[in-house]
Amino acid sequence: MRYLSIALTSLLLSNLALAQNVAPPVATPKPGQILVSGTVPDEASKQSALSKLQELYGADRVVDQISVGSVVAPANWNGYVQKLINPSLKQVSRGQLKIDGNTVSINGEVSNEAQRQQIASEIAGNLNPTYTVKNGLRVSASEQGLLDQTLANRTIEFESGQATLTPSGMRILDEMSAALSKLKDKKVEVIGHTDNQGLRARNIALSKARADAVKDYLAQKGINGDLIVTSGQGPDRPIMTNDTADGRSRNRRIEFRVSQ
């Protein structure tokens, strides 16, 4: 069995393993360090993984415990490893990414539901159809978790092509206002997103107008507008494919993010 495992502690990667029956690493990563261990089939595979991690996190933060041994990697394995070690992994804490043959599993904590779906979607998009992706990411129990649990993966709806909330959208925002009131003086970003249909410039403007409409509605419910920052990302951050009607519907969304 061949696999790549990346475990994260705190906010950074701590462990990268590639092999069958890898023993627990001898070293214990310090906060901010990335511990890399396991067995790869050749020196080129080792250097490929190390170089990618050092590029992403800095050479001084990568602790090398990878060995070269008698393992056989699947076809194009190095290429897939290169694609999977990407900036999105920095959003995961206390987790693990594992490539086990043609099965890729990711576990750990992210700050919101949109991140959870986006990271899994990116992983799937970087692999060929023979791979299976298991998404074990979870939203951390925090202020952000409160907002995500309240939104509950629902879509705040607007009139088609407009920034006018529908009654259904207002009802969800009534619940969101109650959750936001529990955050006291925390600043929150309200981010509008669209699908990729139509001109990008128009979608950017529409997503911003919808985020502003959400802010205005929340202000009517007593939420301090000074604590709400709005932006429009248009089609630039999809969480699902835009090739299906359901995917486009999921991408047309409002995201709430507690400012760090």
N, C-alpha and C positions, 0 to 999 in steps of 0.2 A: 504494500500500500504506500502511495506517495502523497504527501500533503505539505502544504504550507500553512503555518499557523501564526497568527499575529494576535497577541494578547495586549490589552491596554490597561494601564493603571493610571489613576489620576486623570489627566487630560491627554496623556501621551502614550505612544506605543511602548510596551515593555518587553515583548517577547515575540520572536519570529522563529518558527520551527518548521523544518522541512525534512521529513523522513518517516519511517515506520518504527513504532515503539521507541520514541524519543524519551530518554530519561529526563527527569526534572533538571532544569538548568542549575549548575553549581552556583552561579552568581545571582545575587538578588538586585534587580535594577533599582537605582536610586530615583527619586522623583525627577522626571524630565528625561531619564535615560531610556533607550530602546535596546532591549536584550535580544540578540539574534542567535538562535541555536538550532541544531538538528543536523541532518545529513543530506547532501545534494550529490548528484551523479558525477560532477566534474568541477574543476576550478572555475571554469567560465560561468557556470550556473551560480556559484557562490559569489563571484565578483559582480555578476549582474544584479543579484538581489541586494547585495551590500551597497553598490553604487546608487541604486534607486532610493534606498532608505537614507543614505547619507545626503543625497541631493534634496530629499524631501524634508529631513529633520536636522541636518547638519552632522558632519563627521564626528564631532566631539560628543554627540549624544547617542551614537550607535555603538553598542558593546557586542563584539563579534565572538560567537561561540559556534559557528557553523563548521561542520567537518565535511570532507569529501569521502564518499564510500560507495559500496556496491548497491546502489539503488537505480531503478530505471524510471525515468520521467516520461510522462505522456507526450505525445507529439505537440510541438509548439509550446511546451510548458513555460520556458523562459519568457516568451512573448506574453503569455497570459499573466504571469507574475508581475511583469513590468506594468501592465495595464491596471492590475488590481491594487498595486501600491501607489495610491494617488491621494491628492489633498483631501478628498472626502473622508478618508479614514481619521483625519485629525478631529473630526466632529464626534467620534465615538470614544467613550471612556469606559474603563473597567469591562473590557470585552475581548473578543477573539474572532479573528478571521482565519478560516481553515479551508485549504484546497485539498480535498481527499479524493484522489482519482478525478472523476468528472462531477464531483459534488462539492459545492462551495457553500460553507455555512458562515454566517456572521452573527455574533452575539455582542451584547453590551448595551450601554446607555447613550441616548442622544437627547438633545434638549427639547425636541418637539416632533410631532407626527410627520410634518413635511420632510424633515431630515431623514426620519426612519424610512419613508417610502422612497425618497430620492436616492439614498445610498444603495438600497437594494436594487433599484431600477438601473443605476449606473453599473453595478456589478454585473447584472444580467446582460446589459448592453455591451459589455466588454468581453463576453464569452460567446462561443458558438452554441448552437441549439442542443448539442450533446451534453451540455452541462446542466446540472440542477442547482438552483440557488435556494437555500433555506434562510429565511430572514428571522433571526431571533432577537433583533434589536428591540429595545423597549424605551419608552419615554421616562426620563428620570423623575422621581417624586420630588417636585420642587414647585416654585411659582409657575414655571413654564409648564410643568406637568398639570397643574390645576387648569390652566387655560386650554391645553390640549384635550384634557378629559372633558371639559365643558363643551368644547366644539365637537368632540366625539366624531371626528372624521366627516362631519357634515359640511355641505357646501352652502355658503351664504349666497342666496340667489338675487339676481338683479333682472330688470326687464332687458330683453334681448338687445344687445348693442348699446345699452345705456347705463348710466350710473344711478338708476332709480331702484331702490330696494323693493323687493316683492314682500307681501305680507309674511311669507315663510321666512325670508331673510331677516325681517324685523323681529320675528319671534325668537330666532336664534340669538340675535344681538341683545334681546332682553335678558337672556340667560348669561351671555358674555358680560354684560354690564354688571351683573351681580357678582360674577367671578372677579372682574377687574377691581371692583370696590374692595375686595379682600386683600389686594396687593398693596394697599396703603399708598406710599409715595413712589412706587416703582414706575419707571418709564417703560412704555410698551411701544413697539413698532407695529404698525398695521400695514401690511404689504399686500398689494394687489397683484394678481397673476392672471394671464389669459392663455388661451391655446395659441397655435401658430397660424390660424386662419386669418388672411387679410394682411394689410401692411403692418410691418413691425412698429413704425412710428405711431400709427393710430392705436395699436394695442398697448403701447407704453402709456400713451395719454389716457386711454380708457381705464387701464388698471390703476393709474394714479387717481383718476376721478372717483373710481369706486372706493378706493381706500379713504379718500377724503369724505365720501358720503358716509362711510362707516364711522369715521371720527365724529362727524356732525351729529349722527344719530346717537352715539354714545354720550356726547355732550348733553343732549336733550334728556338723557337718563341720569345726569348728575356726575358723569365721569369728567374729571379735570382735563380739559383739552391741552393744557401745558404739558401733561404727562404722556400725550399720544403723538407720535411722530409717524408720518405717512410716507410711503414710497410706492412706485409702480414698476414692477419688473417685466411687465408684458409677457412675452412668450419665452423669456430667457432661462427660466428655471422650472421646466416641467417635472412633474413627479410620476407621470405615466406617459405612455406613447401617445403621440398625436395622430397615429394612424387609424384609431378607432373612435367612434362617437363617444363611448364611455370614457376613454382616455382623455379626450378633449374636454369632456364635462368635468372630470376630476382636476384638470389643469386650470380651469377657470375658477379660481378660489381666492379667498382672503386668508392671509396668514397672520397670526398674532405671535409676536416674539418679545419676550421680556428682555429689555436692554441690559447688556452686561456692564 
